[in-house]
Amino acid sequence: MDERDWEDFKAKLKRKTEIDLDLYKAPQMQRRIMNLARRNGYDKYSAYFDKVVQDKDDFAAFIEYLTINVSEFFRTPDKFAKLETDVIPDLLKRSSKLNIWSAGCSIGAEPYSLAMIMKDLTPNQRHRILASDLDIEILAKAKAGVYSENEIKAMSEARKQKYFTKQGDKYAVSSEIKSCIEFKRHNLLKDNFESGFDLILCRNVVIYFTEEAKDQLYANFFKALKPGGILFVGATEAILNFRKLGYTSYQPFFYQKPL
């Protein structure tokens, strides 16, 4: 690999998007990006970037690929079941109005799943659900709230009927559920965090982050949580050093800030 080419690519990307690849695992990201470049006929990172940045749609697709926007409703259903039957009811014992953050929300499946859970558990109570992502194009898809059959495959038929409208071969989220979500562009590795959250979800986001970047992110989430608040991570993202970061284990993949 040409190290100068990689450094040039990283600098161009950071200037254009504020994505700092020094906070990601280099071998995995290099392999991922070069595979994409070669599929498009390039064998240099920087040359591929110069090409892709010239077309808005191509660049949007590149950023979506780079930020790994893969999502579906109720992803890992058994963990969402725990969220619905154990975690949220426990949080509701301390506060009737929850402040929730879906960090790295991708296409919106996660925050909309949350909104449906909250609507079913507390039909007459409005909670705050913040959904953030780095990718502006993906946020636009999330706000539109239109999904394929495959993206909602893990959802119960009852919720599908209750909260979606069929539009050809797609499914549109109801305005009732869309109105529950506050979407915002946010860079988890750069921007300041809000505080006072009862529940933070950051799932399937940190796969290519360095260990140092992950530790800093989880430390920032800890500060953003209320005492007793819970961080919910992905099914392959167990935080092995959670005690060092200040958390206690609530359940597997759920970490609590002590009261």
CYANA upper distance limits for C-alpha pairs under 8 A (distance plus 0.5 A):
  1 MET  CA      6 TRP  CA      8.48
  2 ASP  CA      6 TRP  CA      7.00
  3 GLU  CA      7 GLU  CA      6.69
  4 ARG  CA      8 ASP  CA      6.57
  5 ASP  CA      9 PHE  CA      6.64
  5 ASP  CA     44 LYS  CA      7.31
  5 ASP  CA     45 TYR  CA      6.80
  5 ASP  CA     46 SER  CA      6.48
  6 TRP  CA     10 LYS  CA      6.67
  6 TRP  CA     45 TYR  CA      6.70
  6 TRP  CA     46 SER  CA      7.58
  7 GLU  CA     11 ALA  CA      6.71
  8 ASP  CA     12 LYS  CA      6.77
  8 ASP  CA     46 SER  CA      6.80
  9 PHE  CA     13 LEU  CA      6.61
  9 PHE  CA     45 TYR  CA      6.31
  9 PHE  CA     46 SER  CA      5.08
  9 PHE  CA     49 PHE  CA      7.44
 10 LYS  CA     14 LYS  CA      6.60
 10 LYS  CA     20 ASP  CA      7.70
 10 LYS  CA     21 LEU  CA      6.75
 11 ALA  CA     15 ARG  CA      6.74
 12 LYS  CA     16 LYS  CA      6.70
 12 LYS  CA     46 SER  CA      8.44
 13 LEU  CA     17 THR  CA      6.33
 13 LEU  CA     18 GLU  CA      7.62
 13 LEU  CA     19 ILE  CA      7.02
 13 LEU  CA     20 ASP  CA      8.20
 13 LEU  CA     49 PHE  CA      8.41
 14 LYS  CA     18 GLU  CA      4.91
 14 LYS  CA     19 ILE  CA      5.44
 14 LYS  CA     20 ASP  CA      6.00
 14 LYS  CA     21 LEU  CA      8.26
 19 ILE  CA    187 ASN  CA      8.49
 20 ASP  CA     24 TYR  CA      8.22
 21 LEU  CA     25 LYS  CA      8.40
 21 LEU  CA     26 ALA  CA      8.00
 22 ASP  CA     26 ALA  CA      7.84
 23 LEU  CA    189 LEU  CA      8.25
 23 LEU  CA    209 PHE  CA      6.43
 23 LEU  CA    210 THR  CA      6.23
 23 LEU  CA    212 GLU  CA      8.36
 23 LEU  CA    213 ALA  CA      6.26
 24 TYR  CA     29 MET  CA      7.60
 24 TYR  CA    208 TYR  CA      5.81
 24 TYR  CA    209 PHE  CA      4.60
 24 TYR  CA    210 THR  CA      5.50
 24 TYR  CA    213 ALA  CA      8.08
 25 LYS  CA     29 MET  CA      6.82
 25 LYS  CA    208 TYR  CA      5.86
 25 LYS  CA    209 PHE  CA      6.10
 25 LYS  CA    210 THR  CA      5.52
 26 ALA  CA     30 GLN  CA      6.34
 27 PRO  CA     31 ARG  CA      6.63
 28 GLN  CA     32 ARG  CA      6.59
 28 GLN  CA    208 TYR  CA      7.37
 29 MET  CA     33 ILE  CA      6.50
 29 MET  CA    208 TYR  CA      7.60
 30 GLN  CA     34 MET  CA      6.43
 31 ARG  CA     35 ASN  CA      6.55
 32 ARG  CA     36 LEU  CA      7.10
 33 ILE  CA     37 ALA  CA      6.67
 33 ILE  CA     45 TYR  CA      7.98
 33 ILE  CA     66 LEU  CA      7.90
 34 MET  CA     38 ARG  CA      6.50
 34 MET  CA     43 ASP  CA      7.57
 34 MET  CA     44 LYS  CA      8.11
 34 MET  CA     45 TYR  CA      7.16
 35 ASN  CA     39 ARG  CA      6.77
 36 LEU  CA     40 ASN  CA      7.04
 37 ALA  CA     41 GLY  CA      6.90
 37 ALA  CA     42 TYR  CA      5.60
 37 ALA  CA     43 ASP  CA      6.90
 37 ALA  CA     44 LYS  CA      7.90
 37 ALA  CA     45 TYR  CA      7.43
 37 ALA  CA     48 TYR  CA      6.37
 38 ARG  CA     42 TYR  CA      5.37
 38 ARG  CA     43 ASP  CA      6.16
 42 TYR  CA     47 ALA  CA      7.50
 42 TYR  CA     48 TYR  CA      6.33
 43 ASP  CA     47 ALA  CA      8.42
 43 ASP  CA     48 TYR  CA      8.21
 44 LYS  CA     48 TYR  CA      6.74
 45 TYR  CA     49 PHE  CA      6.75
 46 SER  CA     50 ASP  CA      6.67
 47 ALA  CA     51 LYS  CA      6.86
 48 TYR  CA     52 VAL  CA      6.63
 49 PHE  CA     53 VAL  CA      6.45
 50 ASP  CA     54 GLN  CA      7.44
 51 LYS  CA     55 ASP  CA      8.36
 52 VAL  CA     58 ASP  CA      6.21
 52 VAL  CA     59 PHE  CA      5.82
 52 VAL  CA     62 PHE  CA      7.99
 53 VAL  CA     58 ASP  CA      7.80
 53 VAL  CA     59 PHE  CA      5.78
 54 GLN  CA     58 ASP  CA      8.48
 54 GLN  CA     59 PHE  CA      8.00
 55 ASP  CA     59 PHE  CA      6.49
 56 LYS  CA     60 ALA  CA      6.61
 57 ASP  CA     61 ALA  CA      6.71
 58 ASP  CA     62 PHE  CA      6.67
 59 PHE  CA     63 ILE  CA      6.72
 60 ALA  CA     64 GLU  CA      6.67
 60 ALA  CA    137 GLU  CA      6.98
 61 ALA  CA     65 TYR  CA      6.68
 62 PHE  CA     66 LEU  CA      6.57
 63 ILE  CA     67 THR  CA      6.51
 63 ILE  CA    135 ASP  CA      7.53
 64 GLU  CA     68 ILE  CA      6.68
 64 GLU  CA     69 ASN  CA      6.35
 64 GLU  CA    135 ASP  CA      7.42
 64 GLU  CA    137 GLU  CA      8.41
 64 GLU  CA    138 ILE  CA      7.64
 65 TYR  CA     69 ASN  CA      7.29
 67 THR  CA    135 ASP  CA      8.05
 68 ILE  CA    205 VAL  CA      8.30
 69 ASN  CA    106 SER  CA      5.85
 69 ASN  CA    107 ILE  CA      7.60
 69 ASN  CA    138 ILE  CA      8.23
 70 VAL  CA    106 SER  CA      7.55
 70 VAL  CA    107 ILE  CA      8.34
 71 SER  CA     75 ARG  CA      7.65
 71 SER  CA    106 SER  CA      7.16
 71 SER  CA    107 ILE  CA      7.17
 71 SER  CA    109 ALA  CA      6.95
 71 SER  CA    110 GLU  CA      8.10
 71 SER  CA    151 GLU  CA      7.87
 72 GLU  CA    109 ALA  CA      5.90
 72 GLU  CA    110 GLU  CA      7.67
 72 GLU  CA    150 ASN  CA      8.45
 72 GLU  CA    151 GLU  CA      5.21
 72 GLU  CA    152 ILE  CA      6.73
 72 GLU  CA    153 LYS  CA      8.45
 72 GLU  CA    154 ALA  CA      8.30
 73 PHE  CA    109 ALA  CA      5.21
 73 PHE  CA    110 GLU  CA      6.44
 73 PHE  CA    112 TYR  CA      8.23
 73 PHE  CA    113 SER  CA      6.37
 73 PHE  CA    151 GLU  CA      6.77
 73 PHE  CA    152 ILE  CA      5.79
 73 PHE  CA    153 LYS  CA      7.99
 73 PHE  CA    154 ALA  CA      6.81
 73 PHE  CA    155 MET  CA      7.05
 74 PHE  CA     80 PHE  CA      6.51
 74 PHE  CA    109 ALA  CA      8.03
 74 PHE  CA    110 GLU  CA      7.23
 74 PHE  CA    113 SER  CA      6.48
 74 PHE  CA    154 ALA  CA      6.55
 74 PHE  CA    155 MET  CA      7.06
 75 ARG  CA     80 PHE  CA      7.89
 75 ARG  CA    110 GLU  CA      8.20
 75 ARG  CA    154 ALA  CA      7.61
 76 THR  CA     80 PHE  CA      7.12
 76 THR  CA    235 ALA  CA      7.84
 77 PRO  CA     81 ALA  CA      6.56
 77 PRO  CA    154 ALA  CA      7.32
 78 ASP  CA     82 LYS  CA      6.98
 79 LYS  CA     83 LEU  CA      6.79
 80 PHE  CA     84 GLU  CA      6.67
 81 ALA  CA     85 THR  CA      6.52
 82 LYS  CA     86 ASP  CA      5.85
 82 LYS  CA     87 VAL  CA      6.99
 83 LEU  CA     87 VAL  CA      5.25
 83 LEU  CA     88 ILE  CA      6.40
 84 GLU  CA     88 ILE  CA      6.28
 84 GLU  CA     89 PRO  CA      7.65
 84 GLU  CA    117 ILE  CA      7.03
 85 THR  CA     89 PRO  CA      7.02
 86 ASP  CA     90 ASP  CA      6.68
 87 VAL  CA     91 LEU  CA      6.84
 88 ILE  CA     92 LEU  CA      6.57
 89 PRO  CA     93 LYS  CA      7.00
 90 ASP  CA     94 ARG  CA      7.85
 91 LEU  CA     95 SER  CA      6.98
 91 LEU  CA     98 LEU  CA      8.17
 91 LEU  CA    198 ASP  CA      7.57
 91 LEU  CA    228 GLY  CA      8.47
 91 LEU  CA    229 GLY  CA      8.06
 92 LEU  CA     96 SER  CA      5.83
 92 LEU  CA     97 LYS  CA      7.89
 92 LEU  CA     98 LEU  CA      7.74
 96 SER  CA    125 GLN  CA      8.17
 97 LYS  CA    125 GLN  CA      7.60
 97 LYS  CA    126 ARG  CA      7.28
 97 LYS  CA    127 HIS  CA      5.70
 97 LYS  CA    128 ARG  CA      8.12
 98 LEU  CA    127 HIS  CA      5.74
 98 LEU  CA    128 ARG  CA      6.80
 98 LEU  CA    197 PHE  CA      8.13
 98 LEU  CA    198 ASP  CA      6.47
 98 LEU  CA    199 LEU  CA      8.24
 99 ASN  CA    127 HIS  CA      6.88
 99 ASN  CA    128 ARG  CA      5.44
 99 ASN  CA    129 ILE  CA      6.82
 99 ASN  CA    130 LEU  CA      8.44
 99 ASN  CA    196 GLY  CA      7.64
 99 ASN  CA    197 PHE  CA      5.47
 99 ASN  CA    198 ASP  CA      5.85
 99 ASN  CA    199 LEU  CA      7.25
100 ILE  CA    127 HIS  CA      8.34
100 ILE  CA    128 ARG  CA      6.52
100 ILE  CA    129 ILE  CA      5.28
100 ILE  CA    130 LEU  CA      6.64
100 ILE  CA    197 PHE  CA      6.22
100 ILE  CA    198 ASP  CA      6.46
100 ILE  CA    199 LEU  CA      5.35
100 ILE  CA    200 ILE  CA      6.31
100 ILE  CA    201 LEU  CA      8.49
101 TRP  CA    129 ILE  CA      6.24
101 TRP  CA    130 LEU  CA      5.17
101 TRP  CA    131 ALA  CA      6.38
101 TRP  CA    132 SER  CA      8.29
101 TRP  CA    197 PHE  CA      7.48
101 TRP  CA    199 LEU  CA      6.93
101 TRP  CA    200 ILE  CA      5.26
101 TRP  CA    201 LEU  CA      6.71
102 SER  CA    110 GLU  CA      7.44
102 SER  CA    111 PRO  CA      6.38
102 SER  CA    129 ILE  CA      7.79
102 SER  CA    130 LEU  CA      6.60
102 SER  CA    131 ALA  CA      5.19
102 SER  CA    132 SER  CA      6.93
102 SER  CA    200 ILE  CA      6.54
102 SER  CA    201 LEU  CA      5.37
102 SER  CA    202 CYS  CA      6.87
103 ALA  CA    131 ALA  CA      6.60
103 ALA  CA    132 SER  CA      5.78
103 ALA  CA    133 ASP  CA      7.12
103 ALA  CA    188 LEU  CA      8.24
103 ALA  CA    200 ILE  CA      7.56
103 ALA  CA    201 LEU  CA      6.44
103 ALA  CA    202 CYS  CA      5.57
103 ALA  CA    203 ARG  CA      8.44
104 GLY  CA    131 ALA  CA      7.91
104 GLY  CA    132 SER  CA      6.06
104 GLY  CA    133 ASP  CA      5.03
104 GLY  CA    134 LEU  CA      7.69
104 GLY  CA    188 LEU  CA      8.34
104 GLY  CA    202 CYS  CA      6.85
104 GLY  CA    203 ARG  CA      8.15
104 GLY  CA    205 VAL  CA      6.78
105 CYS  CA    109 ALA  CA      7.87
105 CYS  CA    110 GLU  CA      6.69
105 CYS  CA    111 PRO  CA      7.28
105 CYS  CA    131 ALA  CA      6.20
105 CYS  CA    132 SER  CA      6.10
105 CYS  CA    133 ASP  CA      6.08
106 SER  CA    132 SER  CA      8.43
106 SER  CA    133 ASP  CA      6.61
106 SER  CA    135 ASP  CA      8.33
106 SER  CA    138 ILE  CA      6.54
106 SER  CA    139 LEU  CA      7.35
106 SER  CA    142 ALA  CA      7.66
107 ILE  CA    138 ILE  CA      6.08
107 ILE  CA    139 LEU  CA      6.93
107 ILE  CA    141 LYS  CA      6.36
107 ILE  CA    142 ALA  CA      4.92
108 GLY  CA    112 TYR  CA      6.64
108 GLY  CA    131 ALA  CA      8.05
108 GLY  CA    139 LEU  CA      7.97
108 GLY  CA    141 LYS  CA      8.17
108 GLY  CA    142 ALA  CA      4.84
108 GLY  CA    143 LYS  CA      7.77
108 GLY  CA    145 GLY  CA      7.68
109 ALA  CA    113 SER  CA      6.51
109 ALA  CA    142 ALA  CA      8.02
109 ALA  CA    151 GLU  CA      8.45
110 GLU  CA    114 LEU  CA      6.79
111 PRO  CA    115 ALA  CA      6.65
111 PRO  CA    129 ILE  CA      7.48
111 PRO  CA    130 LEU  CA      8.29
111 PRO  CA    131 ALA  CA      6.72
111 PRO  CA    181 ILE  CA      7.49
112 TYR  CA    116 MET  CA      6.79
112 TYR  CA    177 ILE  CA      7.20
112 TYR  CA    178 LYS  CA      7.73
112 TYR  CA    181 ILE  CA      7.92
113 SER  CA    117 ILE  CA      6.88
114 LEU  CA    118 MET  CA      6.67
114 LEU  CA    129 ILE  CA      8.50
115 ALA  CA    119 LYS  CA      6.51
115 ALA  CA    129 ILE  CA      7.91
115 ALA  CA    177 ILE  CA      6.62
115 ALA  CA    180 CYS  CA      6.84
115 ALA  CA    181 ILE  CA      7.97
116 MET  CA    120 ASP  CA      6.63
116 MET  CA    159 ARG  CA      8.27
116 MET  CA    163 TYR  CA      8.15
116 MET  CA    177 ILE  CA      7.28
117 ILE  CA    121 LEU  CA      6.60
118 MET  CA    122 THR  CA      6.20
118 MET  CA    123 PRO  CA      7.79
118 MET  CA    127 HIS  CA      8.17
119 LYS  CA    123 PRO  CA      5.16
119 LYS  CA    124 ASN  CA      8.20
119 LYS  CA    125 GLN  CA      8.24
122 THR  CA    126 ARG  CA      8.47
126 ARG  CA    180 CYS  CA      8.16
127 HIS  CA    180 CYS  CA      7.99
128 ARG  CA    180 CYS  CA      7.53
128 ARG  CA    181 ILE  CA      7.77
128 ARG  CA    182 GLU  CA      8.23
129 ILE  CA    180 CYS  CA      7.03
129 ILE  CA    181 ILE  CA      5.72
129 ILE  CA    182 GLU  CA      6.67
130 LEU  CA    181 ILE  CA      6.56
130 LEU  CA    182 GLU  CA      5.35
130 LEU  CA    183 PHE  CA      6.58
130 LEU  CA    184 LYS  CA      7.91
131 ALA  CA    181 ILE  CA      7.22
131 ALA  CA    182 GLU  CA      6.47
131 ALA  CA    183 PHE  CA      5.31
131 ALA  CA    184 LYS  CA      6.73
132 SER  CA    139 LEU  CA      8.28
132 SER  CA    183 PHE  CA      6.25
132 SER  CA    184 LYS  CA      5.28
132 SER  CA    185 ARG  CA      5.88
132 SER  CA    186 HIS  CA      6.08
133 ASP  CA    138 ILE  CA      8.25
133 ASP  CA    139 LEU  CA      7.13
133 ASP  CA    184 LYS  CA      7.36
133 ASP  CA    185 ARG  CA      5.71
133 ASP  CA    186 HIS  CA      5.89
133 ASP  CA    187 ASN  CA      7.37
134 LEU  CA    185 ARG  CA      5.96
134 LEU  CA    186 HIS  CA      5.68
134 LEU  CA    187 ASN  CA      5.63
134 LEU  CA    188 LEU  CA      8.21
135 ASP  CA    139 LEU  CA      6.82
135 ASP  CA    185 ARG  CA      7.64
136 ILE  CA    140 ALA  CA      6.83
136 ILE  CA    185 ARG  CA      7.11
137 GLU  CA    141 LYS  CA      7.10
138 ILE  CA    142 ALA  CA      6.72
139 LEU  CA    143 LYS  CA      6.63
139 LEU  CA    183 PHE  CA      7.72
139 LEU  CA    184 LYS  CA      8.26
139 LEU  CA    185 ARG  CA      7.95
140 ALA  CA    144 ALA  CA      6.76
141 LYS  CA    145 GLY  CA      6.97
141 LYS  CA    146 VAL  CA      8.01
142 ALA  CA    146 VAL  CA      8.33
143 LYS  CA    178 LYS  CA      8.06
143 LYS  CA    183 PHE  CA      7.78
145 GLY  CA    172 ALA  CA      6.22
145 GLY  CA    173 VAL  CA      5.83
145 GLY  CA    178 LYS  CA      7.87
146 VAL  CA    170 LYS  CA      6.98
146 VAL  CA    171 TYR  CA      6.03
146 VAL  CA    172 ALA  CA      4.83
146 VAL  CA    173 VAL  CA      6.86
147 TYR  CA    151 GLU  CA      6.64
147 TYR  CA    152 ILE  CA      7.69
147 TYR  CA    170 LYS  CA      5.99
147 TYR  CA    171 TYR  CA      5.66
147 TYR  CA    172 ALA  CA      6.87
148 SER  CA    152 ILE  CA      7.33
148 SER  CA    169 ASP  CA      7.45
148 SER  CA    170 LYS  CA      5.40
148 SER  CA    171 TYR  CA      6.76
149 GLU  CA    153 LYS  CA      6.60
149 GLU  CA    169 ASP  CA      7.86
149 GLU  CA    170 LYS  CA      7.01
149 GLU  CA    171 TYR  CA      7.64
155 MET  CA    159 ARG  CA      7.20
155 MET  CA    160 LYS  CA      7.16
156 SER  CA    160 LYS  CA      6.80
157 GLU  CA    161 GLN  CA      6.63
158 ALA  CA    162 LYS  CA      6.58
159 ARG  CA    163 TYR  CA      6.23
159 ARG  CA    164 PHE  CA      8.22
160 LYS  CA    164 PHE  CA      5.93
161 GLN  CA    165 THR  CA      8.01
163 TYR  CA    173 VAL  CA      6.56
163 TYR  CA    174 SER  CA      5.80
163 TYR  CA    176 GLU  CA      8.49
163 TYR  CA    177 ILE  CA      7.63
164 PHE  CA    171 TYR  CA      6.42
164 PHE  CA    172 ALA  CA      5.78
164 PHE  CA    173 VAL  CA      5.17
164 PHE  CA    174 SER  CA      5.83
165 THR  CA    171 TYR  CA      6.08
165 THR  CA    172 ALA  CA      5.62
165 THR  CA    173 VAL  CA      7.13
165 THR  CA    174 SER  CA      7.27
166 LYS  CA    170 LYS  CA      6.47
166 LYS  CA    171 TYR  CA      5.16
166 LYS  CA    172 ALA  CA      6.87
167 GLN  CA    171 TYR  CA      6.20
167 GLN  CA    172 ALA  CA      7.24
173 VAL  CA    177 ILE  CA      7.16
173 VAL  CA    178 LYS  CA      7.12
174 SER  CA    178 LYS  CA      6.79
175 SER  CA    179 SER  CA      6.43
176 GLU  CA    180 CYS  CA      7.52
177 ILE  CA    181 ILE  CA      7.93
186 HIS  CA    191 ASP  CA      6.96
187 ASN  CA    191 ASP  CA      5.83
188 LEU  CA    217 LEU  CA      7.71
189 LEU  CA    213 ALA  CA      7.88
189 LEU  CA    217 LEU  CA      7.55
193 PHE  CA    220 ASN  CA      7.79
193 PHE  CA    221 PHE  CA      8.44
193 PHE  CA    224 ALA  CA      7.13
194 GLU  CA    224 ALA  CA      6.62
195 SER  CA    223 LYS  CA      7.44
195 SER  CA    224 ALA  CA      4.46
195 SER  CA    225 LEU  CA      6.64
195 SER  CA    226 LYS  CA      7.92
196 GLY  CA    224 ALA  CA      6.34
196 GLY  CA    225 LEU  CA      5.92
196 GLY  CA    226 LYS  CA      5.45
197 PHE  CA    224 ALA  CA      6.60
197 PHE  CA    225 LEU  CA      5.11
197 PHE  CA    226 LYS  CA      6.03
197 PHE  CA    229 GLY  CA      7.15
198 ASP  CA    225 LEU  CA      6.50
198 ASP  CA    226 LYS  CA      6.25
198 ASP  CA    228 GLY  CA      7.87
198 ASP  CA    229 GLY  CA      4.90
198 ASP  CA    230 ILE  CA      6.86
199 LEU  CA    225 LEU  CA      7.59
199 LEU  CA    229 GLY  CA      6.08
199 LEU  CA    230 ILE  CA      5.39
199 LEU  CA    231 LEU  CA      6.45
199 LEU  CA    232 PHE  CA      8.07
200 ILE  CA    221 PHE  CA      8.04
200 ILE  CA    225 LEU  CA      8.02
200 ILE  CA    230 ILE  CA      6.86
200 ILE  CA    231 LEU  CA      5.34
200 ILE  CA    232 PHE  CA      6.68
201 LEU  CA    231 LEU  CA      6.40
201 LEU  CA    232 PHE  CA      5.24
201 LEU  CA    233 VAL  CA      6.63
202 CYS  CA    231 LEU  CA      7.98
202 CYS  CA    232 PHE  CA      6.80
202 CYS  CA    233 VAL  CA      5.72
202 CYS  CA    234 GLY  CA      7.53
203 ARG  CA    232 PHE  CA      7.56
203 ARG  CA    233 VAL  CA      5.07
203 ARG  CA    234 GLY  CA      4.54
203 ARG  CA    235 ALA  CA      8.23
203 ARG  CA    237 GLU  CA      8.21
204 ASN  CA    233 VAL  CA      7.89
204 ASN  CA    234 GLY  CA      5.67
204 ASN  CA    235 ALA  CA      8.38
204 ASN  CA    236 THR  CA      8.24
204 ASN  CA    237 GLU  CA      7.90
206 VAL  CA    214 LYS  CA      7.25
206 VAL  CA    237 GLU  CA      8.33
207 ILE  CA    237 GLU  CA      8.30
209 PHE  CA    213 ALA  CA      6.40
209 PHE  CA    214 LYS  CA      6.61
210 THR  CA    214 LYS  CA      6.73
211 GLU  CA    215 ASP  CA      6.65
212 GLU  CA    216 GLN  CA      6.76
213 ALA  CA    217 LEU  CA      6.59
214 LYS  CA    218 TYR  CA      6.63
215 ASP  CA    219 ALA  CA      6.57
215 ASP  CA    245 LEU  CA      8.24
216 GLN  CA    220 ASN  CA      6.65
217 LEU  CA    221 PHE  CA      6.73
218 TYR  CA    222 PHE  CA      6.64
218 TYR  CA    245 LEU  CA      7.94
219 ALA  CA    223 LYS  CA      7.01
219 ALA  CA    245 LEU  CA      6.61
220 ASN  CA    224 ALA  CA      6.76
221 PHE  CA    225 LEU  CA      6.74
221 PHE  CA    231 LEU  CA      8.03
222 PHE  CA    245 LEU  CA      8.27
222 PHE  CA    246 GLY  CA      8.01
222 PHE  CA    247 TYR  CA      8.02
222 PHE  CA    257 LYS  CA      7.05
225 LEU  CA    229 GLY  CA      5.75
225 LEU  CA    230 ILE  CA      7.62
225 LEU  CA    257 LYS  CA      7.41
226 LYS  CA    257 LYS  CA      7.74
227 PRO  CA    257 LYS  CA      5.89
227 PRO  CA    258 PRO  CA      6.10
227 PRO  CA    259 LEU  CA      5.02
228 GLY  CA    256 GLN  CA      6.52
228 GLY  CA    257 LYS  CA      5.57
228 GLY  CA    258 PRO  CA      5.75
228 GLY  CA    259 LEU  CA      5.18
229 GLY  CA    256 GLN  CA      6.17
229 GLY  CA    257 LYS  CA      5.97
229 GLY  CA    258 PRO  CA      8.29
230 ILE  CA    250 TYR  CA      8.46
230 ILE  CA    254 PHE  CA      6.98
230 ILE  CA    255 TYR  CA      5.97
230 ILE  CA    256 GLN  CA      4.89
230 ILE  CA    257 LYS  CA      6.84
231 LEU  CA    254 PHE  CA      6.17
231 LEU  CA    255 TYR  CA      5.58
231 LEU  CA    256 GLN  CA      6.81
232 PHE  CA    253 PHE  CA      6.38
232 PHE  CA    254 PHE  CA      5.15
232 PHE  CA    255 TYR  CA      7.05
233 VAL  CA    237 GLU  CA      6.62
233 VAL  CA    238 ALA  CA      7.57
233 VAL  CA    253 PHE  CA      5.92
233 VAL  CA    254 PHE  CA      7.10
234 GLY  CA    238 ALA  CA      7.85
234 GLY  CA    253 PHE  CA      7.26
235 ALA  CA    253 PHE  CA      7.14
237 GLU  CA    253 PHE  CA      7.94
238 ALA  CA    252 PRO  CA      8.08
238 ALA  CA    253 PHE  CA      6.20
239 ILE  CA    253 PHE  CA      8.17
241 ASN  CA    245 LEU  CA      7.15
242 PHE  CA    246 GLY  CA      6.91
242 PHE  CA    247 TYR  CA      5.78
242 PHE  CA    248 THR  CA      7.37
242 PHE  CA    249 SER  CA      8.21
242 PHE  CA    255 TYR  CA      8.06
243 ARG  CA    247 TYR  CA      5.70
243 ARG  CA    248 THR  CA      6.65
246 GLY  CA    257 LYS  CA      7.42
246 GLY  CA    258 PRO  CA      8.39
247 TYR  CA    255 TYR  CA      6.36
247 TYR  CA    256 GLN  CA      5.85
247 TYR  CA    257 LYS  CA      5.57
247 TYR  CA    258 PRO  CA      7.22
248 THR  CA    255 TYR  CA      6.24
248 THR  CA    256 GLN  CA      5.69
248 THR  CA    257 LYS  CA      6.99
248 THR  CA    258 PRO  CA      7.19
249 SER  CA    254 PHE  CA      6.94
249 SER  CA    255 TYR  CA      5.32
249 SER  CA    256 GLN  CA      6.65
250 TYR  CA    254 PHE  CA      5.94
250 TYR  CA    255 TYR  CA      5.83
250 TYR  CA    256 GLN  CA      6.31
251 GLN  CA    255 TYR  CA      7.55
